[in-house]
């Protein structure tokens, strides 16, 4: 994209997401928090509608936005099959410019993907500007040590093993479960100074045991530890009201590697 952002959520990857990524504990948690903190709401980085469609199904006033037109097209297609008419916008979060302000904005697994760290901060500022005074951003965050395979790359010796090889069967034979779509990923680089991980994703489509299409995408991820992420939210103008561990309403602890921040825009600034 001409703004310097990138993502892998296109084509076969987007289609696989739409068909296979449809559940998760995030859905009931964020729905209950929207009901608690108020509407209208925005699902920022809505993808193919994993959260958005259940929100609409429940009668909530929620819009969606995403950088990927493929994801949004699939979201609209799935919603319309249920008689739902979502309001969707194709925009990256760091240049968000919507005609509406919101009481609640949900950011689920969408920050830090395919952009610079400065663009991450700009995304938080744009989200802040799209909240009504006193509105709330709900954002989940995965800590760098949550994945043991990734955590072992921080020492220099382990990074010599990169890039990882593709998993066995990545585009060479049909999935064992008989599915038409398969997704494979590998880590190709890691920079602990920049706290940036680079992955490649391969999407493969099979028909009757024959390879029909194959696509590859590269994506980098910005990694943040708890305190720096919290300070970035505060620097963007938010007041942290609560931090939950996992996708629950239990206060976060040192044993959690996924956290949900309840970050409020002050009623007066």
Order of alpha helices (4+ residues) and beta strands (2+ residues): alpha-alpha-beta-alpha-beta-alpha-beta-beta-alpha-beta-alpha-alpha-beta-beta-beta-alpha-beta-beta
